[in-house]
Amino acid sequence: MGWLLQVITGVFLIFFLGIHLYLANIDFGHPIRFFTAVLENLHNGYWLAFYIVFTYIVLYHGLNGVRGILYDRFDSQKSRALIKYSLSVLYVVTAIYGTLLALAVSRIAIP
């Protein structure tokens, strides 16, 4: 199941990253204009959801990759249980932080 979700999140990453890079580099080019555009986007509920889902997918894909690497190194059941638990806690904490950060930034007044 982990391998299948890794592939699925990889496909979504291509899509989400493509949109993100397009917005960052093609449309605006200048950091100040990009920052303002991101603020404007985050005031839209759809874009806010886009960035939150993007955060969850990046987190899952990255931490699942780290899990695979660590499982190759540590093969005892006890080690794997600790790795799985630790990465799960890291995922939840980071996902909550990312969500709260996106919500906080979405409330910043647009200059």
C-alpha positions as CSV (number, residue, x, y, z in Angstrom):
1,M,0.0,0.0,0.0
2,G,2.9,2.4,0.8
3,W,4.3,1.9,-2.7
4,L,1.0,2.6,-4.4
5,L,0.4,5.8,-2.4
6,Q,4.0,6.8,-3.2
7,V,3.3,6.6,-6.9
8,I,-0.1,8.3,-6.6
9,T,1.3,11.2,-4.5
10,G,4.2,11.4,-7.0
11,V,1.7,12.0,-9.8
12,F,-0.1,14.6,-7.8
13,L,3.2,16.3,-7.0
14,I,3.9,16.7,-10.7
15,F,0.6,18.4,-11.1
16,F,0.7,20.6,-7.9
17,L,4.4,21.5,-8.4
18,G,3.8,22.4,-12.0
19,I,1.0,24.9,-11.0
20,H,3.1,26.3,-8.1
21,L,6.2,26.8,-10.3
22,Y,4.0,28.4,-13.1
23,L,2.6,30.9,-10.6
24,A,6.0,31.6,-9.1
25,N,8.0,32.0,-12.2
26,I,6.0,32.5,-15.3
27,D,3.3,34.9,-14.2
28,F,5.2,37.2,-11.8
29,G,8.9,36.8,-11.8
30,H,9.5,39.4,-9.1
31,P,9.5,38.2,-5.5
32,I,7.3,41.1,-4.2
33,R,4.7,40.6,-6.9
34,F,4.8,36.8,-6.2
35,F,4.3,37.3,-2.5
36,T,1.3,39.6,-3.1
37,A,-0.1,37.1,-5.6
38,V,0.2,34.3,-3.1
39,L,-1.5,36.4,-0.5
40,E,-4.3,37.1,-2.9
41,N,-4.6,33.4,-3.8
42,L,-4.7,32.4,-0.1
43,H,-7.8,34.7,0.4
44,N,-9.6,32.4,-2.1
45,G,-10.9,29.3,-0.4
46,Y,-10.0,27.1,-3.4
47,W,-6.4,28.2,-3.5
48,L,-6.1,27.9,0.3
49,A,-7.3,24.3,0.0
50,F,-4.9,23.8,-2.9
51,Y,-1.9,24.8,-0.8
52,I,-3.0,22.8,2.2
53,V,-3.5,19.7,0.1
54,F,-0.1,20.4,-1.6
55,T,1.5,20.5,1.9
56,Y,-0.1,17.1,2.9
57,I,1.0,15.4,-0.3
58,V,4.6,16.7,-0.1
59,L,4.8,15.6,3.5
60,Y,3.4,12.2,2.8
61,H,5.6,11.6,-0.3
62,G,8.8,12.8,1.5
63,L,8.3,11.0,4.8
64,N,7.2,7.8,3.0
65,G,10.5,8.0,1.0
66,V,12.4,8.5,4.3
67,R,10.6,5.5,5.8
68,G,11.6,3.3,2.9
69,I,15.2,4.3,3.2
70,L,15.2,3.7,7.0
71,Y,13.5,0.4,6.5
72,D,16.3,-0.7,4.2
73,R,18.8,0.1,6.9
74,F,16.9,-1.2,10.0
75,D,15.1,-4.5,9.5
76,S,14.1,-5.5,13.0
77,Q,10.4,-5.2,13.9
78,K,11.1,-3.0,16.9
79,S,13.1,-0.6,14.8
80,R,10.5,-0.5,12.1
81,A,7.7,0.1,14.6
82,L,9.7,3.0,16.1
83,I,10.4,4.5,12.7
84,K,6.8,4.2,11.7
85,Y,5.5,5.8,14.9
86,S,8.1,8.6,14.8
87,L,7.4,9.5,11.2
88,S,3.7,9.4,11.8
89,V,4.0,11.8,14.7
90,L,6.3,14.0,12.6
91,Y,3.7,14.0,9.8
92,V,0.8,14.9,12.0
93,V,2.7,17.7,13.8
94,T,4.0,19.1,10.6
95,A,0.6,18.9,8.8
96,I,-1.1,20.7,11.7
97,Y,1.7,23.4,11.7
98,G,1.4,23.8,7.9
99,T,-2.4,24.1,8.0
100,L,-2.3,26.6,10.8
101,L,0.4,28.6,9.0
102,A,-1.6,28.6,5.7
103,L,-4.7,29.8,7.6
104,A,-2.7,32.5,9.4
105,V,-1.2,33.7,6.2
106,S,-4.6,33.8,4.5
107,R,-5.7,36.3,7.1
108,I,-2.9,38.8,6.3
109,A,-4.1,42.0,4.8
110,I,-3.2,42.4,1.1
111,P,-0.8,45.4,0.7
